Each structure stands twice: as C-alpha cells, then as structure tokens.
Amino acid sequence: QVQFVESGGGLVQPGGSLRLSCVASESDFSLYAMAWYRQTPGKQREWVAVITHGGSTNYEDSVAGRFTISRDNAKNTLYLQMYSLKPEDTAVYFCNSFPSGLLGDGWGQGTHVTVSS
C-alpha cells in the first residue's frame, strides 16, 4: 500500500506563491501519471494538475498559467508550484496517481493551503 506525504502548504496572501511537495513510498511511482487534487468542505475532490510518466502536463482551466506540476522520479517526489494565488485556491491539496487509486486505495493527509489577506 503506497503512502503519500504532502507538505508545503500554509497561509499566503492573494497574489502570493507556494510550492507543494509530495513524496510517495511506492517505487513504481515513476511508471504512473500523477496528479495534484484539491478538496474544499462539502465538495468532491477534484484534480487540478496532471503529469504523465514522460513529463507531459495538463491543467484544470482555473489554474492553467498559474500552477506548474513537475516530478523527480529518482526521489519519488511530485511538486506543484503555485503562483498568483487566489482566495478560491484555498483547499486541502493531495497527490495521487491519475486516475487515482492505481497505486493503492490510500490518500495522504494532504496539505492545507489558505489564501487570505
């Protein structure tokens, strides 16, 4: 069962930046497309950025041009660089395979991002 450990969240003002990291315990990490997901209270978890095992990326419309997803397969680590943050980006951010569940049923604890003045 893979374990994901997300970090890097925090409180930031609108327009600010954060860099999230996710370390996966599974050595097959490099074989899978991976994604960052986010969830707000009362809403379903949604994907915001995807990166294939080969490095191709795709973004949800609301974050395109502001977020950059990347990966370091040697370190089993996924990153999300977030710029020009908006209050509506406030959420708990998680990483997982894309589609989710390909590395097991588990989710990490997530990392909280709060964008507020």
C-alpha positions as CSV (number, residue, x, y, z in Angstrom):
1,Q,0.0,0.0,0.0
2,V,1.6,3.3,-1.1
3,Q,1.9,6.2,1.2
4,F,1.8,9.8,0.1
5,V,3.2,12.6,2.3
6,E,2.2,16.1,1.2
7,S,3.9,19.2,2.5
8,G,4.4,22.9,1.7
9,G,1.0,24.3,2.4
10,G,0.3,27.4,4.6
11,L,-1.3,30.8,4.8
12,V,-0.4,33.2,1.9
13,Q,-1.8,36.5,0.8
14,P,-3.6,36.8,-2.6
15,G,-1.1,37.0,-5.3
16,G,1.5,35.1,-3.4
17,S,3.2,31.8,-4.2
18,L,3.7,28.4,-2.6
19,R,5.5,25.2,-3.6
20,L,3.9,21.9,-2.6
21,S,5.7,18.6,-2.4
22,C,4.5,15.0,-2.3
23,V,6.7,12.0,-1.5
24,A,5.5,8.6,-2.5
25,S,6.7,5.4,-0.8
26,E,6.0,3.3,-3.8
27,S,9.0,2.6,-6.0
28,D,6.7,2.2,-9.1
29,F,5.9,6.0,-8.8
30,S,7.8,6.7,-12.0
31,L,5.6,4.4,-14.0
32,Y,2.4,6.3,-13.4
33,A,0.8,9.5,-14.4
34,M,0.4,11.6,-11.2
35,A,-1.8,14.4,-10.2
36,W,-2.5,17.0,-7.6
37,Y,-6.0,17.1,-6.3
38,R,-7.8,19.6,-4.0
39,Q,-10.8,19.5,-1.8
40,T,-12.9,22.1,0.0
41,P,-15.5,21.4,2.6
42,G,-18.7,20.0,1.2
43,K,-17.2,19.4,-2.3
44,Q,-15.7,16.4,-4.1
45,R,-12.0,16.1,-4.5
46,E,-11.0,17.4,-8.0
47,W,-7.9,17.2,-10.0
48,V,-6.0,20.4,-10.8
49,A,-2.8,19.3,-12.5
50,V,-1.6,16.1,-14.1
51,I,1.8,14.9,-15.3
52,T,2.4,11.7,-17.2
53,H,5.4,9.4,-16.6
54,G,7.0,11.1,-19.6
55,G,6.5,14.6,-18.3
56,S,3.6,15.8,-20.3
57,T,1.3,18.1,-18.3
58,N,-2.3,19.2,-18.2
59,Y,-4.1,21.7,-16.0
60,E,-7.7,22.4,-14.9
61,D,-8.8,25.6,-16.5
62,S,-8.9,27.7,-13.3
63,V,-5.2,27.1,-12.5
64,A,-3.7,27.0,-16.1
65,G,-1.0,29.5,-16.4
66,R,-0.6,29.9,-12.6
67,F,0.3,26.4,-11.4
68,T,3.2,24.2,-12.6
69,I,3.4,20.5,-11.9
70,S,6.7,18.6,-12.0
71,R,8.2,15.4,-10.8
72,D,11.5,13.9,-9.8
73,N,11.2,10.2,-10.3
74,A,14.6,9.5,-8.7
75,K,13.2,10.9,-5.5
76,N,9.6,9.6,-5.9
77,T,8.5,13.2,-5.5
78,L,5.8,15.3,-7.1
79,Y,5.7,19.1,-6.9
80,L,3.2,21.8,-7.5
81,Q,4.5,25.4,-7.9
82,M,1.6,27.8,-7.4
83,Y,1.8,31.5,-8.4
84,S,-0.7,34.3,-8.3
85,L,-2.8,32.5,-5.7
86,K,-6.4,33.5,-5.3
87,P,-8.8,33.0,-2.3
88,E,-10.6,30.4,-4.4
89,D,-7.4,28.3,-4.4
90,T,-8.0,27.7,-0.6
91,A,-8.3,23.9,-0.1
92,V,-6.6,20.8,1.1
93,Y,-4.2,19.6,-1.6
94,F,-3.5,15.9,-2.1
95,C,-1.4,13.9,-4.6
96,N,-2.2,10.5,-6.1
97,S,-2.0,8.7,-9.3
98,F,-4.1,9.7,-12.3
99,P,-6.6,8.3,-12.3
100,S,-6.5,7.9,-8.5
101,G,-6.1,4.6,-6.9
102,L,-3.7,3.0,-9.3
103,L,-1.0,2.7,-6.5
104,G,-3.5,1.5,-3.9
105,D,-6.5,2.8,-2.1
106,G,-4.8,5.2,0.3
107,W,-4.6,9.0,0.3
108,G,-2.2,11.1,2.3
109,Q,-3.2,13.6,4.9
110,G,-3.0,16.4,2.4
111,T,-1.5,19.9,2.9
112,H,-3.7,22.9,3.7
113,V,-3.4,26.0,1.5
114,T,-5.2,29.1,2.7
115,V,-5.2,32.2,0.6
116,S,-6.4,35.2,2.5
117,S,-5.5,38.8,3.4
